[in-house]
Amino acid sequence: MINLSTERLKQILITAGIIDEKTFNTIVDEASRRKQNPIDIIISRGIINEDYFYLILAKAFNVERVDLGATVIDEQVLQVISEDIARSRRVVIFGRNQDGSYNVAMENPTDLETTNFLTLRLGAPVRPFLVSDEDLNRGYTLYGQKQAQDFKQLIEQSIKESLRSKARGAEEAAKDVPIVALVDNLLAYAISSRASDVHFEILDDAVLIRFRIDGILHEILRMSPQVHSSVIARLKILSGLRIDEHAKPQDGRFRYKVGGKLIDIRVSIIPTFYGEKVELRLLDAAQKPLALEELGMFENTAKRIRDAIGKSYGMVLVCGPTGSGKTTTLYSIMNILNRPEVNIVTIENPIEYDMRYVNQIQVNEIAGITFSNGLRSILRQDPNIIMVGEIRDSDTAGISVQAALTGHLVLSSLHTNDAPTAIPRLMDMGIQPFLVSAVLNAISSQRLVRHVHIDCIESYTPKKAVYETINEQLMELDVDPKAVKLPKTFYRGKGCDACNHTGYVGRIGIFEVMEITENIRQLIISPNFDLDTLQHLARKEGMVSMFEDGLRKVELGMTTVDELFRVIRE
């Protein structure tokens, strides 16, 4: 996010009528305490959305705003400066004009030092354009096309050298230069590919390396099984695990730096039939919580969440299967609530991101710290807000409910397919209906869909069968298809080098939020309670299903109808 002086930012926002001086000064104080950019807090609170903010900035700077996703960029023009310089200066050169000047997308077009530096380096004038963070990162992916080819060559060379190595034993080989280079290159390649997970899987005749990118696993390469033990030993050394333990699962973590970027890597090792399998989860150590709208929530959905967490007590649940982004949503909610006047304490397994001024506890069953007894200890710490990473048993559920009843706001996640199902799930855990009715403020459920790659987006008219399938899904949700206006034109990505010919880059959430209204509370405690009646009443009370939320994102070209069906039917 652009780094403006406080006075300049205040002047721009007040002049545009976005915020008053008193509110702005309060946010600046909070940003200073949390060591965050005031803009991030302003956006996360919903005072202004990011797109409108950049439009105001462009007007204030008297420059044009560029959308790199809708701009054809000549690779030769892009490559006139290296990726390292582009990233360090937060610029992307995307065009050249007839007079010889270069068009430069800049995070801060008023940065004279950078424009002077580029003018001297290029030997030509530069014309600055304002660009958003997301757009800059999209531009950097174009560098990644060549970088991916380079990494594959480096990895293949490292494998060949490691096979020629004369190191004896896995531990000795793990410190050998070819193995160190092999692991380093694999990690760098995974990070440049935007992988969230890396899998090392041992087969009878090869080691399979797979990256999970935008939720989908891709086979990257296969290595000789001869290097397997050395690679596993190297990863164990990095994460502080026992090298001589091969029969038991092990978990660890380490921090890796590539190109000035810090990545936290969680390591899980399990024994399988042919040997040990390793799974690495890659987490950006500098990742900041996103605003609810940045997660993919539309304004009315985000408002329901903000209303629910605006209460001083009660429970807000985020539901969905593993890998649906529940923890990211919980961190975004905590970021909204993280103020000087509140004490936030969490119990998590694992702690995914470090959040300043939030007291985070890591579950450690060996040390006797579980969700339930950790939660009991938290209640003695005078908390205002408690975040429980996951409610997975009746003991944790019972303590969480009691905490919500005694004046605390409790945030947690639950594994259910949709929002209404969370209520019978709590009852199955032994929570009495009158308690469920009393403590719940709202329940959100979500999935992650892949985002259409804007650089290669195209429109098309779907076949009749697609509409029939949509109507069938709506009828399953007890929605009259005639009441839903479906678009005549849909969108998809054609596929290009920048998106690895998938047509997608990044992911976005689809959501449903069920507010616990008075009518829903009465139904929960009713002897005639059943899930079908609850779902019907929730819709009547204004809940929009994930499928309908996804359809709107399909209509806007944010995702595809095929992707929506894939995640809804998982």
N, C-alpha and C positions, 0 to 999 in steps of 0.2 A: 504494500500500500504506500502511496506517495507520502513523503515526509515533509509537511509544510510547517512553517512557524505557527505557533499558537495564535498570534495576532492576525496573521494572514488568513488562517482557516476561519477564525471567528468573523473576520470582515466579510469573507465570501459567503458564509452560511447565513449571517444576519442580514446582509444585503439582499440575499435571495429569499428572505422570509422563512427560512427553514427552522430556525431555532431562536430563542430569546437569549439575552446575555447571561441571565441568572442560571438557566439550565446548562448553557455551554460551560460556564465556569465550574459548575458542579461536576460535569463530565470530565473536564480537564484535571480536576483534583483526583477523581477516581482513576483516570488513565495514568497519572503520575504514580499513584500508590501501587497500581497493578503493573506498572512498566509496560503499558500498551499504548498504541496510537489512538488518540481520541476519535479518529475517524472510524476505527474498528468498533468502538463502543457505540457511537452514534448509529452506525448501520445495524449492529446486533440488536439494538433497542427498537429498531423499526422506525426511527425518526425520519430516515430517508433511505431509499434503496440505492444500490451501487450504481446502476445505470444512470439514474437521475443525478447522482452526485458527480459522475464524470461529465455529464452534459453541462452542469453548472461550472465545473472547473474549466472546461474548454472555453466557455464563454468568458470566464474571468481572466484566463491566460491569453485570450484573443488568438487561439490556434484552433485548428480542426482536430476532431477526434477521428482516429482510424480504427477500423474493425479488421484486424489481421486475418480473421477467419473468412472474411468475404473478399480478401485481396489476394490476387495471384502474385506470388513472390518469386522473382528470378533467383535461382540458386547462386548464380555468379555474383549477383548484387549482394545477396545475403552473406556470402563468404568473404566480402572485402575486409571484414574484421572477424577475428576468431570468436568462437563461442565463449571462451573465458572472458574476453574483453566485453562482449555483449552482455553477459550475465553480470559482471562486476559493475558495469556502467548502467545496467538496467535499460538497454536499448535493443532495438532490432532495426536493421537497415532493410527497407522493403521495396525501394524503387529508386530509379535515377531519371532525372528530367533532361529535356533537350539542351538546357543550358549547362549541363554537366553537374548540377547540384544533386545531392542525395536526399531522399525522403527518409526520415528517421522517426520511428515510433519510440517515444520516450515516456517513462513513468513520470518524469518532472520536466516539462518543456522549458521551464524557466531556469534550469540548471546550466548556467553559462560556462562553467568549468568543463562540463561534458561536451557541450556543443563546440567550444574552442578546441578541446582535445580531438574531437572527431574531424574538425575542419583541417587541423594540422596533419593528422594521421592520413586522411584521405586525399589531402591536397585539393580539396574542392569544398564549396559552401554546403551547408546542411540545412534542411528545412524541417523543424521539429513538429511532430504530431503527438497529441495526447493519446495514451493507450492504457488500458486497465491491466492489472496484474495477470488476470486469467489470459488475456490476449497475448501478453508478453510470453508467458509460458507456452502458449500455443505456437508462437513463433520459434521458440527454442527447440520445439520438437522437430523442426525442419533440419536443424543441425544434427539431430539424433539419427537421421536416416543413414548418413555416412558413418557416424560414430558406431552404429550397430554393426556395420560391416567390419570396421576396424577391430571392434571388440571380439568378434567371432574369430578373426585371424589371430589375435593375440591369445585367445583361449586355446585354439587348436595348437599353436606353437608351444604354449605352456604344457599341454598334455603330452606332446611329443618329447619335450625336454624332461618331464617328470618320469616318463617311461625309461629314459636313458640314465636316470639318476642312479647312483650306486649307494644311496643312503640305506642303512640297515634298520629295520624296525619302523613301525608307524610313527612313533614319537620323533625319531630322528628325521624321517622323511617329511613330517609335518612342518619342520623348521627349515627344510631345504628350499632354496630359492625358487625352483620351478613350481612347487606346490603352493608356496606363499603367493607367487604371481598368479597362479591359476585361480585361487580363491579370491584374490583381490580383483582380478578381471571379471570373474563371474558376478561378484557383488556390484561392481561398477556398471556392468552391463544391465543387471536387474534394475538398478536405480534409474539409469538412463531410459529404460523401457517402461518406466512407471509401474513396475511390478509391485504388488502388495505382499506376495508370498513367493518363496523359492523352495522347490521340492527336489531333494536328492533321493532317488529311489533305486535300490539295488535289485537288478534282475539276475537271471542265471548267466547271462552272457554280456551284460552291459550295465552301466550306471546311467539312468535316465534323469536329465535335468529339465524341470518344467517350471515356468513362471505363470503365476496368476495375474492377469492384466485385465482390469475392469471386470473382475469377477469370473473370468473365463480362463481355464488352464490351457497353456500352449506348450507343446514340446519344443524345447530350444536346441538341445543337442544330446548326443549319447557319448559316454566316455568308456574307456576300457575299465573293466572291474579291477584291474591291477592298481589303479590309483585311488580306488574307493576308500580303503582304510586310512590312507595318508590324508585325503581330503577331510574325512570325518574327524581324524585326530586334530587337524588344523582348526576346525570349527570348535572342537571341544576346548582346545587351548585358549582360543579367543574368548570363549564364554565361561571359562573357569570351571569346566566339568571334568569328571574323572576320565582319563584316557584309557585306563585299564578296565573300565566297567562296560561290558557289552551285552549283559543279560537283562538289565533293568532300564526302564525309561528314565531319561534325565531332561531337566529343563534349566535353561540359563539365558543370559542376555549379554550383549556387548554393544559398544557404540562404535560406529564406523564413519570415517570422514572421507568424502569424495568431492573434489572441486569446491572446497569451502563449505560444503553442505554436510551437516551432522545427521546421521540416521541411527535410530535405536533399533537394534535387531534382537528379536526374541527367538530363542532356539529351543526346539523340541526334538528329542531323539528317542526313537522306539526300536526295539529289536524286531526284525521280521525274518521270514524263512531263509532268505539269502544273505542277510546281514542287517546292519543298522540303517534305518531311514531317517533323514533329517528334514525338518520343515522350519524355514526361517520366515518370520513375519517382520516386514520392513515398515518402520514408523518414522516419519519425519520429526526429529527432535525439536525443530523450531515451529512445528505446525501450530497455528493458533485456532481456537474454536471458531467455527463459522457462524454467521447469523442464520436464523431459522430460514430466511428466504434463500440464502446461499445453499442450504441443504436441498432445496427444491420445493419448500412449502409456499403455496400461494398465500396471499395476504389474509384471506378469511381463515385459513387453517392455522397460520401463525398466531392470529389473534386469539383463537380458542386456547392455544397453549399458553400464551401470555396471561390470559384471564385466569387460567387454572393455577399457574405458579405465582400469581399475584396475591393469592391467599396466604395467610400466615401459618396455616396448618393444613393437614390433609395429605393425600397421596396422589401422585401423578405417575402413571406407568407407561413405559415405552415397550411395545411388543413386536415380535417378529422372530424369524428363525435365525440361526447362527449366520453371521456375515451379512446381516441386513442393515447394518449401520446404527444399531441401537445405542452403542456407547458414544458414538460421535454426536448423536442427538442429545444424549444426557449431558455431555460436556458443553454443548452449545447452550443448553438451558442453564447450567451452572454458571456459565460466563455472563448470562443476563442477570443472574441473582447475586453475583460476586460483588458485594458492596461493603464499605467499611463497617456498617452497622450490623452485619450478620456474621455468624460463625458457621462455616460450612465444613462438615467432616464427611469423609467417604470411606467405605470399605470396598475394595476392588480386587479382582483376580483376573488378569494382572492390572497394574497401573499402566495405562497406555500413554497418557500424556501428563507431564508435570504442569499443574495449574497453580500459579502464584496466589498466595493467601487462602488456599484451600488445603485443609489438613487431610492428607491421603494416607490410608492404611492399606498395606498389601496383605492379602490372605496368605498365611504360611501355616499349613496344617502340621508340619513337623514341629514348629514352635508353639502349636496350640492355638493359632489365630485362625478361626473359621468365620464365615459370614455371621453366624448366630452369636458366638461369644464376643466377636469383635464389635458387633452392633450393641451388645449389652454394655461394653466399655465406652462406646461412643456416647451413650445416653448419660454417662457421668461426666461428660466434657462440656456441658452447657451448650449444646448445639442449637442453632435455629433451623438449619437445613441439613438433612442427612441424605447422602446418596449411597444406596446399596447396589453394587454392581449387578447383582442378579438375585431374584427370589427363586430359590430352587428346592426348598423344603418347607415343611409346616412350621418348624421352629423359627426359621428366618422370617417367614410370612407373619407369624404371630407377633414377634417382637416389633416388626416394621409397622404393623397395624396399631399396636399399643403406642408406639412412638408418634404416629400420626394423630392418635386420639388425644395425646397429652401435650398438644401445642407445638408440634414440630411439622415442618414440611418435608415429606419423604419422597424422594425420587428413586425409581428403580426400574429394572427391566424384567420381562417375563417372556418365556418361550410359548407363544400362542400364534395361531395363523391370522387372527384378526383382532380388532379391539373388543367387540362384545364377548368373545370367548374367554377373555381374561377374568370375567366375573365368575362363571362356573369353575374356572381353574382355581381361583382363590378359595372357593367353597370346597373343592376337592381336597385342598390343603388343610381343611379343618377350620377355616374362618367362618364364623356364623354370619348368616345373611344380613342381620341388623348391623353388624360391624362393617361388612363390606359396603353397605349402603351409607354408613355414617362417615367413613374415612375417604372414599374416592372423590377426587375432584375431576379428573379426566383420564382417559386411556387413549394412547396413540398407538397405531400399528403402522408398519412400514416395510417396504422392500426397496432394493436398489436396482434401477434399470440403467443400461448403458446409454450414454448421450451420443446423439448423432454427430458425426464429425462435420463441423460446419464448413470445412474447406472443400469437401466433396459431396455436399448435400444436393439432392435432386428431388423433385416432386414426381408423383406418379398417381395414377388412378387405380385403386385396388380392385381385385376381382369380386364378383358378387358373393363368393363363398366367404370372403373376409367379413363382409357385413353380416352374413348369416351367423358366423361364429361369434361376432360381437353381440348380436341380439340374443343368442343362446346364453352367453355369459351374463348379460343384463337380467334375463329372466330368472337365472339361478339366484341372482341377488334380489329378486322380487321387485325389479324395476321394469316399468312398462317401456319397451324399446321405442314406442312412438313418442314418449315424453323426452327422449334424448335426441338432440340434433347432432347427427354425425357428419363430419366433414366429407366433402366430395374428393378432396385432394389430400393425400398423405405424403410423408417425407421419409427418405432413407439416405444413407451414405453410399455412394457408388463404390467407395474403396480406393485408397491411394497409398503411396509409399509412406506418408506421414502417419497413417492410422494402421499400417501393416495390412492394408487391404481388407480390414474388417468393417469399415464404414462407421466405426465408433471411436470416440476418445473421451475418457472419463465416465463418471456415473452420477446419477442424480436420484433423489428419493421420490417415491410415490407414497402418499400418506392417507390415513383416515383417522380422524380424531372424534372420539365420542365424549361429549360433555355429560357429566352425571347430573342431569336436571332433576327437579323434584319428582316429575312423573317416572323417571327411571329409578329413582330411589324407592318409590312406592312399589314399583314392580319387583325390585330385588327382594324386598321383604314379604312379597305376596306369596301365599301358599300355591298359587297357580303359575309361579315363575317357570319359564322355559326359554331356551336360547332363541328359538324362532321368533317368539313374541318380543324378546329384547331387541333383536336385530331390526324388526319391523318398527318398533317404537323409536329406536335410535335414529333411523332414517327419517321418521316423522318429526323428530326433534332437531333435524338439521345435519345429521352426519352424512358426509359424502364418502362413498366407498373408495378403497384404493384403486379399484378398476376404473371408476369414473374419473378419479384424479389423474390416473395414467392416460385415459383417453384425451383429456384436455392437453396433456403434454405431447401426445401424438399429434393432435391438431395444430399445436404451436411449433412442430418440427423439432421438439426437444429429444424425443425418442421415437422408436418405430413401433408399429402395432405388433410385429413379430416378437420384439423384445418384451413388450407388455404381456403378451400371452405366455412367454417363456417363464417369467418370474411369478406371474399370478398362479400358474398351474404347477409350480415346483412342489 
